[in-house]
Amino acid sequence: MTLLSVPPQARRSAVSPAPLAPAARLLPALAAVYRAQLARARVARIPLLFVATFQSVGILVMMRGVVDAGQTSAARSVVAGSSVLVVAFVALNLLAQYFGKLRATGGLDHYATLPVPAASVVLGAAAAYASFTLPGTLVTAGIGAVMFGLPLGQLWVLLAVVPLAGAALSGLGAACGLLAPRQEIATMLGQLGMSAALLLGVLPVDHLPQPVLWLRDLLPSTYGVEAFARTFVPRPDWGMVLADLGVCAAVGVVSLALATWAYRRAVAR
């Protein structure tokens, strides 16, 4: 039987394309990307997390020779800054390198073919990378508190500091990797961001000049450092702690939205 002998209505149904499946919703797609990224990063990133923790502990040891345990204000800044530095190393530095590599090697084409929202790709990768920072942050904070004679009772605040500061830094890291014209520039931007988190977060505030303090206020991780540092006193000002965490959350929303736009822009090219 030839195609001409088929009735017109049946012929149209035979040659018309089948309807596409509906796109996945945000939350299920986010969970799927998160699980895939977590399984991938478990092997590749654990050694780097060890390096990040070892680096932060090394900075604690170095600063212990500069800051006495009796200088409580400076000690709080050093311990809180070194702890959040683990988040900066993984969420900002490594994520910038990861997305820069995907963009340079064409790996984004794989995600572009998936029927998932762009936000789920960015959020899933950011959440997977940030998940590995909590153990290292807790270890660094515990060692630093013992080393500088600070109380250990409020380390649970890191359960809020790590995801909120991680969201803000992950969004910036992903945006740097996706917007950089070359992979090498993405790596450089990630390194510069981590260096800024190191210098502006670990050094005691009392020793910094005013122009540097203005730059410090522009860094998202600063507010995670301040929120954690405020809990090392006998009676923490929880209102200020929540305010700092609120700034982290707001910056996280903006930076992840920027990273999502950068992802759409990179995929559309």
Secondary structure, DSSP 8 states (H G I E B T S, - for coil): --GGGS-HHHHHHHHS---------HHHHHHHHHHHHHHHHHHHHHHHHHHHHHHHHHHHHHHHTTS-TT-HHHHHHHHHHHHHHHHIIIIIIIHHHHHHHHHHHTTHHHHHTSSS-HHHHHHHHHHHHHHTHHHHHHHHHHHHHHHHT---TTGGGHHHHHHHHHHHHHHHHHHHHHH-SSHHHHHHHHHHHHHHHHHHHHS-GGGS-HHHHHHHHH-HHHHHHHHHHGGGSSS--HHHHHHHHHHHHHHHHHHHHHHHHHHHHHHH-
